Amino acid sequence: MSNRGPSGLLFVLIAFAALSAGANAATLERSFSGNDCKGFFNPSGGGFDACTIFINSMGETIELSPVIAKFAYDDGTPMPAENDLNGTLYPSVDGSEFTVTNTGSVYETGTWSYSPGTDDPGVRYWAAKASNGFNLFWEVDAALTASGAACDSAGDVYNLDCLNAAQVLTSGTFSTGGPALSHITFYDTEIIPIPAAAWLFGSALGLLGWARRKST
């Protein structure tokens, strides 16, 4: 008889889901003019902690993802004195959780990784600022990029359904499109909605029951 308990099975289920998502994912990119946290995502002109990814949908402003951290550069040189952290929402984040690697000459292309602690937020979106604009990135299930789907590149991927489909990541890539990186910014995840969490828990219980029947 198997000795695997509910917690072990739930871990396997979550790990399998994460691996499946990563294997069938697509990274999206949307370009904007101006600055992210000193402009587009902070229209009130508040401080860094007020920066939040949002979208206007049906006449309503919907806030999706507050900023976590920003890492500054000058012609390919890191400028740690100009980094920013959202200490209001995430006092546990000190910046050491992030690693940004240059794969070009002046960080015009690169990779990032994130090793969050127990109390740290997840990452859903990241933005690379350079010259007079910035590129926003997020990752979704590749099926959502099919023709007519929420993230079909034939339309504007910056829409509520596509943004809501952003996956939680611990690594990714970025590109400025050529100019030297000015800064890279990371944005938070939201808590899993109760219906989605309930579905995951129910699936885990169903799989647990199946496993118990198979092991007896």
C-alpha positions as a LaTeX table, in Angstrom:
\begin{tabular}{lrrr}
\hline
Residue & $x$ (\AA) & $y$ (\AA) & $z$ (\AA) \\
\hline
Met1 & 0.00 & 0.00 & 0.00 \\
Ser2 & 1.27 & 3.45 & $-0.84$ \\
Asn3 & 2.33 & 5.74 & 2.06 \\
Arg4 & 1.96 & 8.94 & 0.08 \\
Gly5 & $-0.27$ & 11.38 & 2.01 \\
Pro6 & $-2.43$ & 14.28 & 0.81 \\
Ser7 & 0.30 & 16.91 & 1.15 \\
Gly8 & 2.76 & 14.92 & $-0.92$ \\
Leu9 & 0.19 & 14.30 & $-3.64$ \\
Leu10 & $-0.85$ & 17.96 & $-3.74$ \\
Phe11 & 2.79 & 18.95 & $-4.15$ \\
Val12 & 3.16 & 16.53 & $-7.06$ \\
Leu13 & $-0.01$ & 17.92 & $-8.68$ \\
Ile14 & 1.16 & 21.53 & $-8.38$ \\
Ala15 & 4.65 & 20.67 & $-9.63$ \\
Phe16 & 3.20 & 18.82 & $-12.61$ \\
Ala17 & 0.94 & 21.77 & $-13.44$ \\
Ala18 & 3.89 & 24.18 & $-13.24$ \\
Leu19 & 6.01 & 22.02 & $-15.52$ \\
Ser20 & 3.16 & 21.66 & $-18.01$ \\
Ala21 & 2.58 & 25.43 & $-18.08$ \\
Gly22 & 6.26 & 26.14 & $-18.64$ \\
Ala23 & 6.47 & 23.66 & $-21.50$ \\
Asn24 & 3.50 & 25.22 & $-23.32$ \\
Ala25 & 3.97 & 28.90 & $-22.58$ \\
Ala26 & 4.46 & 31.99 & $-24.72$ \\
Thr27 & 6.17 & 35.21 & $-23.65$ \\
Leu28 & 4.28 & 38.32 & $-24.75$ \\
Glu29 & 5.70 & 41.80 & $-25.31$ \\
Arg30 & 3.87 & 45.13 & $-25.52$ \\
Ser31 & 5.70 & 48.40 & $-26.23$ \\
Phe32 & 4.79 & 51.75 & $-24.67$ \\
Ser33 & 6.08 & 55.31 & $-25.00$ \\
Gly34 & 7.54 & 57.06 & $-21.98$ \\
Asn35 & 8.33 & 55.62 & $-18.56$ \\
Asp36 & 6.53 & 52.89 & $-16.66$ \\
Cys37 & 6.64 & 53.89 & $-12.97$ \\
Lys38 & 7.31 & 57.58 & $-13.60$ \\
Gly39 & 4.58 & 57.81 & $-16.19$ \\
Phe40 & 2.19 & 55.29 & $-17.70$ \\
Phe41 & 1.62 & 53.08 & $-14.64$ \\
Asn42 & 1.65 & 55.99 & $-12.20$ \\
Pro43 & $-0.68$ & 58.63 & $-13.70$ \\
Ser44 & $-1.31$ & 60.28 & $-10.33$ \\
Gly45 & 2.38 & 61.17 & $-10.07$ \\
Gly46 & 2.74 & 59.46 & $-6.70$ \\
Gly47 & 5.88 & 57.86 & $-5.36$ \\
Phe48 & 7.39 & 54.59 & $-6.55$ \\
Asp49 & 5.13 & 52.53 & $-4.29$ \\
Ala50 & 2.06 & 53.92 & $-6.11$ \\
Cys51 & 3.14 & 52.36 & $-9.42$ \\
Thr52 & 0.60 & 49.72 & $-10.54$ \\
Ile53 & $-0.13$ & 47.96 & $-13.82$ \\
Phe54 & $-3.73$ & 48.75 & $-14.73$ \\
Ile55 & $-6.11$ & 48.72 & $-17.64$ \\
Asn56 & $-9.21$ & 50.72 & $-18.49$ \\
Ser57 & $-12.07$ & 48.37 & $-19.30$ \\
Met58 & $-15.67$ & 49.44 & $-19.96$ \\
Gly59 & $-15.04$ & 52.82 & $-18.40$ \\
Glu60 & $-13.50$ & 51.38 & $-15.25$ \\
Thr61 & $-9.85$ & 51.47 & $-14.16$ \\
Ile62 & $-8.83$ & 47.98 & $-13.05$ \\
Glu63 & $-5.58$ & 47.71 & $-11.09$ \\
Leu64 & $-3.85$ & 44.41 & $-11.76$ \\
Ser65 & $-0.35$ & 44.36 & $-10.34$ \\
Pro66 & 1.60 & 46.67 & $-7.99$ \\
Val67 & 5.31 & 47.19 & $-8.43$ \\
Ile68 & 7.81 & 45.12 & $-6.44$ \\
Ala69 & 11.23 & 46.45 & $-7.39$ \\
Lys70 & 13.20 & 48.43 & $-9.97$ \\
Phe71 & 16.88 & 47.99 & $-10.88$ \\
Ala72 & 18.63 & 50.90 & $-12.62$ \\
Tyr73 & 21.37 & 50.96 & $-15.29$ \\
Asp74 & 23.39 & 53.57 & $-17.18$ \\
Asp75 & 24.78 & 52.48 & $-20.56$ \\
Gly76 & 25.06 & 48.91 & $-19.36$ \\
Thr77 & 26.41 & 49.73 & $-15.91$ \\
Pro78 & 24.29 & 48.80 & $-12.87$ \\
Met79 & 23.40 & 51.82 & $-10.71$ \\
Pro80 & 22.39 & 50.28 & $-7.36$ \\
Ala81 & 22.04 & 53.68 & $-5.67$ \\
Glu82 & 19.10 & 54.38 & $-7.99$ \\
Asn83 & 17.26 & 51.11 & $-7.38$ \\
Asp84 & 13.79 & 51.24 & $-5.84$ \\
Leu85 & 11.87 & 48.78 & $-3.65$ \\
Asn86 & 8.20 & 48.83 & $-2.70$ \\
Gly87 & 8.75 & 48.77 & 1.04 \\
Thr88 & 5.14 & 49.72 & 1.72 \\
Leu89 & 3.66 & 46.49 & 0.36 \\
Tyr90 & 6.67 & 44.17 & 0.46 \\
Pro91 & 9.00 & 44.96 & 3.38 \\
Ser92 & 10.53 & 41.48 & 3.15 \\
Val93 & 12.03 & 42.19 & $-0.31$ \\
Asp94 & 15.57 & 43.61 & $-0.16$ \\
Gly95 & 16.54 & 43.20 & $-3.83$ \\
Ser96 & 18.93 & 40.29 & $-3.34$ \\
Glu97 & 16.18 & 37.94 & $-4.49$ \\
Phe98 & 16.65 & 39.14 & $-8.09$ \\
Thr99 & 19.49 & 38.42 & $-10.50$ \\
Val100 & 19.65 & 40.24 & $-13.86$ \\
Thr101 & 22.12 & 38.91 & $-16.45$ \\
Asn102 & 23.36 & 40.76 & $-19.53$ \\
Thr103 & 23.22 & 38.69 & $-22.73$ \\
Gly104 & 24.02 & 41.64 & $-25.03$ \\
Ser105 & 26.55 & 44.44 & $-24.70$ \\
Val106 & 24.60 & 47.08 & $-22.71$ \\
Tyr107 & 21.75 & 44.97 & $-21.30$ \\
Glu108 & 19.71 & 45.51 & $-24.44$ \\
Thr109 & 18.93 & 41.81 & $-24.06$ \\
Gly110 & 19.11 & 39.77 & $-20.91$ \\
Thr111 & 17.66 & 37.25 & $-18.53$ \\
Trp112 & 16.41 & 37.49 & $-14.96$ \\
Ser113 & 15.81 & 35.07 & $-12.12$ \\
Tyr114 & 13.99 & 35.43 & $-8.83$ \\
Ser115 & 14.41 & 33.42 & $-5.61$ \\
Pro116 & 11.59 & 34.58 & $-3.32$ \\
Gly117 & 11.54 & 34.04 & 0.40 \\
Thr118 & 8.54 & 32.76 & 2.32 \\
Asp119 & 6.92 & 36.19 & 2.65 \\
Asp120 & 7.90 & 37.55 & $-0.77$ \\
Pro121 & 5.43 & 38.16 & $-3.62$ \\
Gly122 & 5.35 & 36.38 & $-6.96$ \\
Val123 & 6.26 & 37.98 & $-10.30$ \\
Arg124 & 3.73 & 38.16 & $-13.14$ \\
Tyr125 & 5.00 & 41.05 & $-15.27$ \\
Trp126 & 8.32 & 42.77 & $-15.93$ \\
Ala127 & 9.21 & 45.90 & $-17.89$ \\
Ala128 & 12.46 & 46.90 & $-19.63$ \\
Lys129 & 12.88 & 50.69 & $-20.00$ \\
Ala130 & 15.28 & 52.18 & $-22.56$ \\
Ser131 & 15.51 & 55.47 & $-24.44$ \\
Asn132 & 12.01 & 56.96 & $-24.85$ \\
Gly133 & 9.91 & 53.90 & $-24.12$ \\
Phe134 & 9.56 & 50.57 & $-22.36$ \\
Asn135 & 8.54 & 47.02 & $-23.18$ \\
Leu136 & 6.19 & 45.11 & $-20.89$ \\
Phe137 & 6.49 & 41.32 & $-20.76$ \\
Trp138 & 4.34 & 38.52 & $-19.37$ \\
Glu139 & 3.90 & 34.81 & $-20.04$ \\
Val140 & 0.68 & 32.97 & $-20.87$ \\
Asp141 & $-0.43$ & 29.53 & $-21.94$ \\
Ala142 & 0.52 & 29.22 & $-25.61$ \\
Ala143 & $-3.04$ & 28.19 & $-26.50$ \\
Leu144 & $-4.17$ & 31.75 & $-25.70$ \\
Thr145 & $-2.12$ & 33.12 & $-28.61$ \\
Ala146 & $-4.16$ & 31.21 & $-31.21$ \\
Ser147 & $-6.19$ & 33.13 & $-33.76$ \\
Gly148 & $-9.18$ & 34.75 & $-32.08$ \\
Ala149 & $-7.98$ & 33.94 & $-28.55$ \\
Ala150 & $-7.41$ & 36.54 & $-25.80$ \\
Cys151 & $-3.71$ & 36.94 & $-26.60$ \\
Asp152 & $-3.87$ & 36.74 & $-30.40$ \\
Ser153 & $-0.98$ & 38.92 & $-31.61$ \\
Ala154 & $-3.12$ & 40.11 & $-34.53$ \\
Gly155 & $-4.87$ & 42.33 & $-31.99$ \\
Asp156 & $-3.69$ & 44.27 & $-28.94$ \\
Val157 & $-2.48$ & 41.80 & $-26.31$ \\
Tyr158 & $-2.81$ & 44.55 & $-23.68$ \\
Asn159 & $-6.38$ & 43.59 & $-22.83$ \\
Leu160 & $-7.95$ & 42.47 & $-19.57$ \\
Asp161 & $-8.36$ & 38.79 & $-20.44$ \\
Cys162 & $-4.82$ & 38.44 & $-21.72$ \\
Leu163 & $-3.29$ & 40.34 & $-18.80$ \\
Asn164 & $-5.26$ & 38.24 & $-16.31$ \\
Ala165 & $-3.80$ & 35.12 & $-17.91$ \\
Ala166 & $-0.25$ & 36.09 & $-16.89$ \\
Gln167 & 1.56 & 33.25 & $-15.16$ \\
Val168 & 3.66 & 33.51 & $-12.00$ \\
Leu169 & 7.34 & 33.12 & $-12.89$ \\
Thr170 & 10.77 & 32.89 & $-11.26$ \\
Ser171 & 12.76 & 33.57 & $-14.44$ \\
Gly172 & 12.40 & 35.19 & $-17.84$ \\
Thr173 & 14.01 & 37.12 & $-20.68$ \\
Phe174 & 13.83 & 40.74 & $-21.82$ \\
Ser175 & 14.80 & 42.97 & $-24.72$ \\
Thr176 & 14.79 & 46.73 & $-25.19$ \\
Gly177 & 14.74 & 46.50 & $-28.98$ \\
Gly178 & 18.26 & 47.92 & $-29.27$ \\
Pro179 & 18.98 & 50.82 & $-26.87$ \\
Ala180 & 20.88 & 50.37 & $-23.62$ \\
Leu181 & 18.73 & 49.35 & $-20.65$ \\
Ser182 & 17.73 & 52.20 & $-18.34$ \\
His183 & 15.96 & 50.04 & $-15.78$ \\
Ile184 & 14.06 & 46.80 & $-15.35$ \\
Thr185 & 10.96 & 46.66 & $-13.16$ \\
Phe186 & 9.11 & 43.70 & $-11.65$ \\
Tyr187 & 5.42 & 43.55 & $-10.79$ \\
Asp188 & 3.48 & 41.44 & $-8.32$ \\
Thr189 & 0.98 & 38.61 & $-8.61$ \\
Glu190 & $-2.50$ & 38.56 & $-7.12$ \\
Ile191 & $-3.79$ & 35.89 & $-4.75$ \\
Ile192 & $-5.39$ & 32.97 & $-6.61$ \\
Pro193 & $-9.16$ & 33.65 & $-6.75$ \\
Ile194 & $-11.23$ & 31.36 & $-4.51$ \\
Pro195 & $-12.97$ & 29.53 & $-7.41$ \\
Ala196 & $-9.60$ & 28.71 & $-8.99$ \\
Ala197 & $-8.12$ & 27.65 & $-5.65$ \\
Ala198 & $-11.18$ & 25.51 & $-4.94$ \\
Trp199 & $-10.85$ & 23.85 & $-8.36$ \\
Leu200 & $-7.21$ & 23.03 & $-7.67$ \\
Phe201 & $-8.03$ & 21.63 & $-4.23$ \\
Gly202 & $-10.93$ & 19.60 & $-5.63$ \\
Ser203 & $-8.73$ & 18.19 & $-8.38$ \\
Ala204 & $-6.11$ & 17.23 & $-5.81$ \\
Leu205 & $-8.72$ & 15.44 & $-3.68$ \\
Gly206 & $-10.06$ & 13.63 & $-6.72$ \\
Leu207 & $-6.58$ & 12.49 & $-7.71$ \\
Leu208 & $-5.90$ & 11.45 & $-4.12$ \\
Gly209 & $-9.02$ & 9.25 & $-4.12$ \\
Trp210 & $-7.97$ & 7.68 & $-7.41$ \\
Ala211 & $-4.47$ & 7.02 & $-6.09$ \\
Arg212 & $-5.83$ & 5.37 & $-2.94$ \\
Arg213 & $-8.08$ & 3.09 & $-4.98$ \\
Lys214 & $-5.14$ & 2.09 & $-7.17$ \\
Ser215 & $-2.91$ & 1.37 & $-4.19$ \\
Thr216 & $-5.34$ & $-0.96$ & $-2.37$ \\
\hline
\end{tabular}
